[in-house]
């Protein structure tokens, strides 16, 4: 499945996703643009809803909160967390590494094409 399988209208979008967009105050026109986009909504540093998670897992993509990834995929977190921008790179990277509490974790295995 790929681009052509995405929702064609808001009527085909997961109601949980629409509810999340409503809570975030995302305008209806923007909701339509984001209809086929996977979202991990984080409020007050806590992941509250992750969309398309099951669909992504079917092709081997891990898409979840960092706190869930630490529990379910610790080897991937150890391998990749801080690997793009090392904590020693700059003040903001150091601060983020020291105090972050959650966020979104995405892992796409080599050779896998993400359907989103």
Residue pairs with C-beta under 8 A, 6 or more apart in sequence:
1 55
1 115
2 113
2 115
3 36
5 115
6 35
6 36
7 13
7 35
7 36
9 32
9 35
10 18
10 28
10 31
10 32
10 35
12 35
13 31
13 35
14 51
14 52
16 49
16 51
17 35
17 39
17 49
17 51
18 31
20 39
20 41
20 48
20 49
20 51
21 30
21 31
21 34
23 41
24 41
26 34
36 116
37 116
38 50
38 51
38 52
38 53
38 56
38 63
38 116
39 49
39 50
39 51
39 52
40 47
40 49
40 50
40 51
40 63
40 64
40 65
40 104
41 47
41 48
41 49
41 50
42 48
42 65
42 102
42 103
42 104
45 100
45 101
45 102
46 101
46 102
47 64
47 65
47 66
47 67
47 68
47 102
47 103
47 104
50 63
50 64
50 65
50 104
52 63
52 116
53 63
53 64
55 115
56 62
56 63
56 114
56 115
56 116
57 63
59 112
59 113
59 114
59 115
60 108
60 109
60 112
61 106
61 107
61 108
61 109
61 112
61 114
62 69
62 72
62 73
62 76
62 105
62 106
62 107
63 104
63 105
63 106
64 72
64 104
64 105
65 102
65 103
65 104
65 105
66 77
66 81
66 100
66 102
66 103
66 104
66 105
67 102
68 105
69 76
69 77
69 105
69 107
70 77
73 105
73 107
76 105
76 107
77 105
80 107
82 97
85 93
86 93
87 93
87 94
87 96
87 97
87 98
88 94
108 114
